[in-house]
Amino acid sequence: MDKRIFLLAFANFAMGLVEMFPVGILSRISNDLSVPVGAAGQMLGVFSLTFALAAPILQVLTARFDRRRVLMAAIAVFSAGTLWAWFADGFTGQLAARVVQAAAGGLMCGTAFGLAAHLAAPSFRGRAIALTAMGISSSIVLGVPLGILVAEQIGWRAMYLITAACALLALAGVWRWLPPVAGSGAVPISQQLRTLRSAKLLSAHGVTFLLMWGHFAMYAFLAPFMEQVVGLDAHWMSVVYLAFGAAGMSGGFLGGYSSDRWGGVRAAMGAGCALAVALALLPFASASVWLVLPVVVVWAMSAWGSTPSVQHYITATSPETAGIQLGLNLAALNFGIAMGSAVGGLTLEFVSVRYNPWVGALVVIAGVLLARYSASLPRTRLAAARAV
């Protein structure tokens, strides 16, 4: 495999690092910025919402330009936004900086996937895209515990410097080793959205939205739950997040295997059922870390196992528009993260964080029911469109 694919994965790692690290240190951030914990959780929601809205628009606007230059520009703007966040004192400044990070990060991510497909030989293309995606998943594994460690030893703002350094290293590597890659025409957003006239596809994207909504209604506030309900200290918090990340990566592979063996929609429904059960049991397991950890492992495996399952289902349902559908599904995923962060924050502030898992479980159940409905709908063939 072309070694330059690792460079693209590293760029995605930097993007994922800045998105996820606040999750484990919300209490510390809320104290430093003098805002409620629920409001601090919107640092994740704002990032995800901006990512979902900006990524497809920026991909269309920049499609004609050299992809190497587009990636370099996106990394440069992302780095600037990250350094801005390091300097920003107030909560408003932090949110504004994360809007810049997310918009540039969305363009980075999409462009990196396109370049990975371009650089790889046809027989390695799928693995190249998977490796590029591993940059994001590995940042989920390492980002949250690293954020906890850095916050304890130096201060949480130092994570922005670490991320900016990673991004600038990636920028230097792209400038040095990637060749120019000519741009081409893009599929207009209006044409992409017209593919959602298929109720089967629209409901499939809705499944991703609901499962991620339910998942992040709890995951975005896992740190306050573990601190206030379970009573864990920073050391055990790192252990929980490492276990979650490792189980999540395993779940991703399991989701892919299950989809190949039993079909995407069945695998997604199975993962959704396991996710709902794990979330529902979480408050009852709060008496001990040894009870919580197994539930967290099942939760992580099922949450991240559902994503490749739904994507498998979508591409099997409409292979002629697979590229467009995967882009729309990524947007649905990020909208779900934003909604989960918002609803989870409201639950924490106005009820109790103890109820966040149950709120998430109810939304996940709705996602499972929608998956069952989607599977019952007939498939309609869509006109193929070329995506970049």
N, C-alpha and C positions, 0 to 999 in steps of 0.2 A: 504494500500500500504506500502511496505517496506520503512521505514524511511531513509535507506541508499541511496535511490534514490536521496533524497535532497542533499546529499553530492556530488554525481556525477554532479548534476545540478550546485552546487556551483563551482566545478572545471571548468565546461564549462563557468560559469559566469566570472571567472578570465581571461580565454582565450579571451572571447569576449570583455572584458573591455579594454585590452591592444590593441586589433585590432582597435577598433572604436574611442577611445577617441581623437586621433589627429584631427578628422574631424572638430570639432567645434573651433579649435584654430590654424588653419594652418598659419594665419598671424603672430601670436605670435611665432610659431615655426620657420617660415621662417626668421623672424627678428633675433631670437636668434642664429640660425645656419648660418645666412648670405647666404641664398639661395632663389631663387624665390619661390613664393607661389605654382606655378605649380610643381616645384621640390619637395617641402615639401609634396605635395599630394601623391607623390610616396611612402611615408612611408606606406600608405594603400595598394597601388598596389603591392609593393614588398612583403608585408605580405601575401596578397591573392594569388599571384602567387606561392610563396613558399609553402603555405598551400596546394594548389591544386596539386602541383607536388609531394610533400614529403609525404602527408598523405597516399595515396594508397601504395607507395613503402615501407614505414616504417611498415604499417600494415602487408604486406606480409613478411617482414624480421623478424618481431617479433612474428608472429602468433604461433610459437611453444612454446613460453615461457609463464610462469604464468602471467595471465592478471593483477592481482593485482600488481605484481612487475613491469610489463611494465608501468602501469599507474603511479606508484610511481616514476619510473625513468623519465618518460616524464614530470611529474610535477616538479621534481627536476631540470631538464635541462631548462624547461620553466622559472622557478624562477631565475636560474643563468643568462639566457639571459635577463631577465627583470632587474636584478640588473646591468648587464653590460650596458644596455641602460641608466640607471640612471647615471652611471659614464661617459659614452661616451660624448666627447665634440663636435666632428665634425659630419657633416652630414653622411660621410662614415661610421663612427662608429655606428651611429644610425641605418643605413640600415643593417649593418652586424648583429647587435644585434636583429633586427626584423626578419632576416632570421632564427636565432636560435629559437626565440620565436615561429615563425610560424611553423617550422618543428616539434618542440616539441608539439605545440598546436594542430597540425593536428593529431598526434598520441594520444594525450590526448582525443580529441573529439571522434575519432573513437572507442577508447578503452572504454570510458565512456558509449557510446551507447551500445556496446556489453555487458558490465557488467550490465547495467540497464535491458537489455532483459534477462540476466541470473538470476538476483536476483529476478525479479518479477514473481509472479504466472502467469500462462498462461492467465487467465482472466483479468489481470491488465497489460499485457505486452505493449500493445499499449499506455496506459496512462503513463506507466513508461518511455517509449521512448519520449513521448511528453513532460513530465515534465523535462527530461534531456535536451531536446531542448530548453525549456523555460529559462534555464540558459543563453543561448546565446542571445535569444530575449530580456530578461530583461537587459542584459548588453548593448544592443543597446538603450533601453529606458533610462537607468541611466547613461551609460558611457559618452556620449557626454555632457550632461548638467553638470555632475560631473566634467568632464575635464575642462569645462569652469570655474566652480566655483573654483576648486583647482588652476587653472592657475592664476585666479584673486587674490586669497588670499595668495598662497604660492609660486607658480611657477609650470609650466607644468610638470617638471621632477618629482615632488612629486607623480604624478599619477603612476609612475613606482614603487615607494615604496609601495603605496596602493595596487597595483596589486600583487606585490611580497608577501606582507603580506597575501592577500587572498589565493594565491596559496599555501603558506606554511601551512596555516590553513587547506586547503583541503588535503595536503599531510599528515599532522598529523592525520586527520580523516580517510583517507584511510588506513594508517598503523594501526590505532587502531581498526577500526570497520569492514573493509572488509575482507572476508575470501580469502584464496588462491583459484584461479580458473584456472584449467589446460588449457593450450593452445591447439590448434589443427591445422590441416592443413589449409592452405589458398588457395584461388583460384589465380593462377598466373596472373600477370597483362596482359600477352599476351592472356590468355583465357578470361579475362574480356573484353578486347578490341575487341575480335572476335564477341562478341554479338552486336557490332555496325555495323555489316554487314547488319543488318535490317535498311533500309532507314527510316522506321517509327520511330524507336527508336533514330537513329542518329539525325534526324531532331527535335525530341522532346527535346533532350539535347541542340540542337542548339537554340531552343526557350528560354530556361533558360539562355544560354550564351548571347543572344541578349538583352533580357529584363533587365538582370543585367548590361550589358554594358551600355545601355541607361540610366538606373536608376542612376548608379554611375558616369556617365559622369557629372551629375549635383550634386548628393548627396555628393560626395567627396569634392565638392567646394561650398557647400551651405553657409558656413560661409563667404567667400569672396563675394558671391553674395548678401547676406543679409547686409553686411557691406557697400559695394561699390554701389550697385544698389538701395537697399531699404533704407539704412542708419540707420540700427538698432544698438543699443549699446549692451553691454554684457548681461544686464538683459533680454532684449527682445530676444536675441539669445537663452538664456536658455529656454525661454517660447516656442520658435519655435521648438527647439529640443525635448522638453518634449512632445509637441503636436504631433510631428512627430513620436516619439517612441510609444506613447499610441495609435495613429491611426494605426501604423504599426502592433502592436499586435492584435488590433481589426480586421484589414484586414486579418491577418493570419487565425483567426477563421472563418471569412466570406468566405475566399477562400476555406476552408475545407467544409463548409456547402454548398456553391454553387456547388462544385465539386460533392458532394453526390446527390444533387438535379438535376443538369443539365448535369453532366459529366465534367471530368477534362479539356478537350480541349475547350469546350464552356466557362467554367469559366475562363480559362487562356486567351482566346481571349477577353472576356469582360473586364478582369482586364487590359490587355494590351492596349485596346482602351481607357479606362479611364486614364491609366498612360500617354499615348501619349497626350491626350487632356490636362491633368493637366500640363504637362511639357511645352506644347506649349503656355498655357495661363499664365504661371508664369511671364514672363517679362512684360506682360500687367497689371498684378496685383501688380506691384512693387511700385505703388504710395502710398500705405498705408499698414501698418501691418495688418489691419483688412480685407483688400482684399487678402493679401498673405496667411493668416492663413487658410481660407477655402480651398484654392488651395493646400496648403501643406498637409492638412488632406486627401484630395482625392488622392493626389500623394502617400502618405505613405500607405494608405489602399490598393490601387491598386498594388503598387510595391510589398508589402509583401504578398498580397493575391494571386499574380500570382504563387509564389513558391509552396505552397501546391497543387495548381491546376495542375501544370505541373507534380508534383510528383504523384498525383492521376492518371493522364493520363498514365504515364509511367508504374506504377505498374499494372494498368488495361490492358495495352497493352501486357505486358510480365510478368505475375505473377510468372512464373516459374524461372525467373532470377531477381526477384524484389530486392533482397539484393544487387546484383551487380549494377543494374541500379540506385539505390538510391545513392550508392557511386560515380558512374560516374557523376550523376547529381550534387552532391555536388562539384565535381571537376569543372564541367562546370560553376556552379555558381561563384566559386572563380576566374576562368579564366575571367569571365565576369566582376567581380569587378576590376581585374587587368587591363583589357583593358579599362574599363570605366575611371578609374583613370588616365591612360596614355593619352587617347584621350582628356579627360576633361582638363588635365594639359596643353596639347599643345594648346587647344582652348583658355584657359585663358591667356597663355603667348603670343601667336602670334595674337590673334584676340581680344576678350573681354569676360569676364565672363558672360556678358549679353546674349551671344549666346550659352552658355553651355546647357540651357534647350532645345533649338531648335535642337542642335546636338543630345541630348539624345532622343528627340521625334522622330527624323528620324530613329534612330536605333531601337527604340521600335516598330515603324510601320513595319519595316522589320521583327521583331520577330512575330508580329501578322500575317503577311502574311505567314511566315514559319509555324506557328501553323495551319493555314488553309490548307496549302499544306500537312502537316503531317497527318491531319485528313482524307484527301482524299486517303491516301495510304492504301493498304490492310495490314492486320496483318499477320505476319509470325511467326510461333511457333519456339522458340529456345530451345535448349537442356538445361535442368536445371543444375545448378551448385551450389555447397554448398559454401556459404560465411560465414566468421566469423565476 
